[in-house]
Amino acid sequence: MSTKTTPQTDRSDSQPTERTTSEDPSASASNRADANDTVEVELLAEENRRLRAEYARTRRTTYRRTAFWIAAIGVVAVGGGLWLPDARQVLFALGATGLFGGVLTYYLTPSRFIPADIGERVYATGATNLLALADELGLREEYHYLPSSDSRPPRLFVPQRTDSDIPDDRSGPIVTHAAERGLLLEPTGSGLFTEFERALNGSLPTAATQLATELGDGVAEQLALADRVEPSVDPDDGRATVTIESSAFGDVDRFDHPIASFFAIGFAEGLDRPVELEIDPGEKSTEWLLTYRWETH
């Protein structure tokens, strides 16, 4: 009686089953890490949006609370005028001022606040374009800020040659006269300086030392464009050096930086003469030295 033997299949040459990505521990860990990173980025973006909205809401609330108390003082003054006939004229005037100021403050409350980093990016783009234009025209890295004249606002003049004359015609933007060739632009700091002038108690100082102090307070306190501003003035030599730390608009050595431009316009307007600007890095990475020079005679 014979026994039939079932042949054994040799699987030694068969191909191993391909391992899927999901079965690979390292790939799975990498995917989980990527997913976690994506979630964290989304959470951070959402938190950033929330903080901006909260900041804007807080600022609006502060403005409106101020408006309420100004108006309340006005109401109290008017009520006092009704009960105190001898002081009625003064109290009524104070009350009217308070009520008007309250209404004005309420309706002029800013509805949108632009973060400093966004403003810096907008400025950076413009500065890059202007610098590329100046390089294309072969202009020098010299910046002369000219005071307003004949109802024309202040101007920035970037000459082609060191011995270029200050342009007589302030229309610009490209000056083609051989002795005055260069760019004649509206400075970046013009709008900032206009806001600064509106808030001044009195006229703009004409003495260099006092002028530098006022401009420094404007940058640090009123406009909040830098954490620290320290001016040093030598009126006899026609020179002022301003130390800037932690600028809200980034590195100050770029083309017509808002802070440097603001000071230059201020000196040019207050002293009523052209001002030349030079910028050097300070001892710290966030520190800059702005040197302004003008003729003293």
C-alpha positions as CSV (number, residue, x, y, z in Angstrom):
1,M,0.0,0.0,0.0
2,S,1.6,3.2,-1.1
3,T,1.3,6.6,0.5
4,K,0.9,9.7,-1.6
5,T,3.1,12.5,-0.4
6,T,1.8,16.0,-0.9
7,P,4.6,18.2,-2.3
8,Q,5.7,21.0,0.0
9,T,5.7,24.5,-1.6
10,D,9.1,26.2,-1.3
11,R,8.4,29.8,-0.2
12,S,12.0,30.7,0.2
13,D,12.0,32.7,-3.1
14,S,8.7,34.4,-2.6
15,Q,8.7,38.2,-2.2
16,P,8.0,39.5,1.2
17,T,4.8,41.4,1.8
18,E,5.4,45.1,1.3
19,R,5.1,47.1,4.5
20,T,2.7,49.9,4.4
21,T,3.6,53.4,5.7
22,S,1.0,53.1,8.4
23,E,2.9,50.1,9.8
24,D,6.2,52.0,9.9
25,P,6.7,53.3,13.4
26,S,9.0,56.1,12.4
27,A,6.7,57.3,9.6
28,S,3.7,57.2,11.9
29,A,5.6,59.2,14.5
30,S,6.6,61.8,11.9
31,N,3.0,62.1,10.7
32,R,1.8,62.6,14.2
33,A,4.4,65.3,14.8
34,D,3.4,67.1,11.6
35,A,-0.2,67.0,12.6
36,N,0.6,68.3,16.1
37,D,2.7,71.1,14.5
38,T,-0.2,72.1,12.2
39,V,-2.6,72.1,15.2
40,E,-0.2,74.3,17.2
41,V,0.2,76.8,14.3
42,E,-3.6,77.0,14.0
43,L,-4.0,77.5,17.7
44,L,-1.3,80.2,17.8
45,A,-2.9,82.0,14.8
46,E,-6.3,81.9,16.5
47,E,-4.8,83.2,19.8
48,N,-3.1,86.0,17.9
49,R,-6.4,87.0,16.3
50,R,-8.1,86.9,19.7
51,L,-5.4,89.0,21.3
52,R,-5.6,91.6,18.6
53,A,-9.4,91.8,18.9
54,E,-9.1,92.0,22.7
55,Y,-6.5,94.8,22.4
56,A,-8.7,96.7,20.0
57,R,-11.8,96.3,22.3
58,T,-9.8,97.4,25.3
59,R,-8.6,100.5,23.5
60,R,-12.1,101.4,22.4
61,T,-13.4,100.9,25.9
62,T,-10.7,103.2,27.3
63,Y,-11.5,105.9,24.8
64,R,-15.2,105.6,25.4
65,R,-14.8,105.6,29.2
66,T,-12.7,108.8,28.9
67,A,-15.5,110.3,26.7
68,F,-18.1,109.4,29.4
69,W,-16.2,111.1,32.2
70,I,-15.4,114.2,30.2
71,A,-19.1,114.5,29.4
72,A,-20.0,113.9,33.0
73,I,-17.8,116.8,34.1
74,G,-19.6,118.9,31.6
75,V,-23.0,117.9,33.0
76,V,-21.9,118.6,36.6
77,A,-20.5,122.0,35.5
78,V,-23.8,122.9,33.8
79,G,-25.7,121.8,36.9
80,G,-23.5,123.9,39.1
81,G,-24.1,126.9,36.9
82,L,-27.8,126.5,37.5
83,W,-27.3,126.6,41.3
84,L,-24.5,129.1,41.5
85,P,-25.5,132.3,39.7
86,D,-22.2,134.1,40.5
87,A,-20.1,131.5,38.7
88,R,-22.7,130.6,36.1
89,Q,-20.8,132.0,33.1
90,V,-17.6,130.2,33.9
91,L,-19.4,126.9,34.8
92,F,-21.6,127.0,31.6
93,A,-18.5,127.5,29.5
94,L,-16.8,124.6,31.3
95,G,-19.9,122.5,30.9
96,A,-20.2,123.2,27.2
97,T,-16.5,122.4,26.7
98,G,-16.9,119.1,28.6
99,L,-20.0,118.0,26.7
100,F,-18.5,118.8,23.3
101,G,-15.2,117.1,24.2
102,G,-17.0,114.0,25.4
103,V,-19.0,113.7,22.2
104,L,-16.0,114.4,20.1
105,T,-13.8,111.8,21.9
106,Y,-16.6,109.2,21.7
107,Y,-17.1,109.5,17.9
108,L,-13.4,109.8,17.1
109,T,-12.6,106.6,18.9
110,P,-10.4,104.5,16.6
111,S,-12.2,101.5,15.4
112,R,-9.2,99.7,14.1
113,F,-5.6,99.3,15.4
114,I,-2.8,98.3,13.1
115,P,0.0,96.2,14.8
116,A,3.5,97.7,14.6
117,D,4.8,94.7,12.7
118,I,2.3,95.2,9.9
119,G,3.2,98.9,9.7
120,E,6.9,97.9,9.5
121,R,6.3,95.5,6.6
122,V,4.4,98.2,4.7
123,Y,7.3,100.6,5.2
124,A,9.9,98.0,4.4
125,T,8.4,97.4,1.0
126,G,8.4,101.1,0.1
127,A,11.9,101.5,1.4
128,T,13.2,98.6,-0.7
129,N,11.6,100.0,-3.9
130,L,12.9,103.5,-3.3
131,L,16.4,102.2,-2.6
132,A,16.3,100.1,-5.8
133,L,15.3,103.2,-7.7
134,A,18.1,105.3,-6.2
135,D,20.6,102.6,-7.0
136,E,19.4,102.4,-10.6
137,L,19.9,106.2,-11.0
138,G,23.4,106.0,-9.5
139,L,22.6,108.2,-6.5
140,R,24.7,108.6,-3.4
141,E,23.8,107.4,0.0
142,E,23.3,111.0,1.2
143,Y,20.1,112.3,2.6
144,H,19.2,116.0,2.8
145,Y,16.0,117.0,4.3
146,L,14.7,120.4,3.2
147,P,12.3,122.7,5.1
148,S,9.0,123.7,3.7
149,S,9.0,126.8,1.5
150,D,6.6,128.7,-0.7
151,S,3.7,126.6,0.6
152,R,5.5,123.4,-0.4
153,P,6.0,120.8,2.3
154,P,9.3,119.4,3.5
155,R,11.3,117.3,1.0
156,L,14.0,114.6,1.0
157,F,16.7,115.2,-1.6
158,V,19.0,112.3,-2.6
159,P,21.8,113.7,-4.8
160,Q,23.7,112.1,-7.6
161,R,27.0,113.8,-6.7
162,T,28.5,115.0,-3.4
163,D,28.8,118.5,-4.7
164,S,25.2,118.7,-5.9
165,D,23.3,121.9,-5.2
166,I,20.1,121.9,-3.3
167,P,17.3,122.1,-5.9
168,D,15.5,125.5,-6.3
169,D,12.5,123.8,-7.8
170,R,10.9,121.6,-5.2
171,S,8.3,119.9,-7.4
172,G,10.4,116.8,-8.1
173,P,10.4,113.8,-8.0
174,I,13.3,113.5,-10.4
175,V,15.6,116.5,-10.7
176,T,17.4,116.6,-14.0
177,H,19.3,119.9,-13.8
178,A,23.0,119.1,-14.1
179,A,24.0,120.8,-10.8
180,E,21.1,119.5,-8.9
181,R,20.5,116.0,-10.3
182,G,18.9,113.5,-8.0
183,L,15.6,112.4,-6.3
184,L,13.3,114.9,-4.5
185,L,10.7,113.0,-2.5
186,E,8.1,113.5,0.2
187,P,9.7,112.2,3.4
188,T,8.1,109.1,5.1
189,G,7.9,111.1,8.4
190,S,5.8,113.9,7.0
191,G,2.5,112.5,8.4
192,L,4.0,111.7,11.8
193,F,5.4,115.2,12.0
194,T,2.1,116.7,11.1
195,E,0.4,114.8,14.0
196,F,3.2,115.8,16.3
197,E,2.7,119.5,15.5
198,R,-1.1,119.3,16.1
199,A,-0.5,118.1,19.6
200,L,2.1,120.7,20.5
201,N,1.3,123.3,23.2
202,G,2.5,126.3,21.3
203,S,4.7,126.7,18.3
204,L,7.6,124.5,17.3
205,P,10.8,125.4,19.2
206,T,13.6,127.1,17.2
207,A,16.5,126.4,19.5
208,A,18.2,123.2,18.6
209,T,18.4,121.8,22.2
210,Q,14.8,122.4,23.1
211,L,13.8,121.2,19.6
212,A,15.6,117.9,20.1
213,T,13.9,117.4,23.5
214,E,10.5,118.0,22.1
215,L,11.0,115.7,19.1
216,G,12.4,113.0,21.4
217,D,9.3,113.2,23.6
218,G,7.2,113.0,20.5
219,V,8.8,109.8,19.3
220,A,8.9,108.1,22.7
221,E,5.7,109.3,24.4
222,Q,3.2,110.7,21.9
223,L,3.9,108.4,18.9
224,A,5.4,105.4,20.9
225,L,7.8,104.6,18.1
226,A,10.8,103.7,20.3
227,D,11.4,102.4,23.8
228,R,14.3,104.9,24.4
229,V,15.2,108.2,22.8
230,E,18.3,110.2,24.0
231,P,19.2,113.4,22.1
232,S,22.6,115.1,22.4
233,V,23.0,118.5,20.8
234,D,26.0,120.7,20.0
235,P,24.3,123.9,18.7
236,D,27.7,125.7,18.0
237,D,28.9,122.9,15.8
238,G,25.5,122.5,14.1
239,R,25.1,118.8,15.1
240,A,22.6,116.6,17.0
241,T,23.0,112.9,17.7
242,V,19.9,111.0,18.7
243,T,20.2,107.5,20.2
244,I,17.2,105.3,19.4
245,E,16.6,101.9,21.0
246,S,14.0,99.3,20.0
247,S,12.4,101.0,17.1
248,A,8.8,100.0,16.3
249,F,9.6,100.0,12.6
250,G,12.7,97.8,12.8
251,D,16.2,98.7,11.7
252,V,16.7,102.4,11.4
253,D,19.4,102.4,8.8
254,R,17.0,101.8,5.9
255,F,16.0,104.3,3.3
256,D,14.1,107.2,4.8
257,H,13.1,105.4,8.0
258,P,10.0,106.9,9.7
259,I,11.8,107.8,13.0
260,A,15.0,109.2,11.3
261,S,12.8,111.0,8.8
262,F,10.6,112.5,11.6
263,F,13.6,113.9,13.4
264,A,15.1,115.3,10.2
265,I,11.9,117.1,9.3
266,G,11.6,118.5,12.8
267,F,15.1,119.9,12.8
268,A,14.7,121.3,9.2
269,E,11.4,122.9,10.1
270,G,12.5,124.2,13.5
271,L,15.9,125.6,12.4
272,D,14.6,126.6,8.9
273,R,17.5,125.1,7.0
274,P,18.5,121.9,5.2
275,V,19.6,119.0,7.5
276,E,21.8,116.2,6.5
277,L,21.4,112.7,8.0
278,E,23.9,110.0,8.9
279,I,23.0,106.7,10.6
280,D,25.3,104.4,12.5
281,P,24.7,101.2,14.6
282,G,24.9,101.6,18.4
283,E,26.5,99.4,21.0
284,K,23.4,97.1,21.2
285,S,21.8,95.3,18.3
286,T,18.6,97.3,18.8
287,E,20.4,100.6,19.2
288,W,21.0,103.3,16.5
289,L,22.8,106.6,16.4
290,L,21.2,109.3,14.2
291,T,23.4,112.2,13.4
292,Y,22.0,115.4,12.0
293,R,24.1,118.3,10.7
294,W,23.2,121.8,9.5
295,E,24.9,125.0,8.7
296,T,25.2,127.4,11.6
297,H,25.6,130.6,9.6
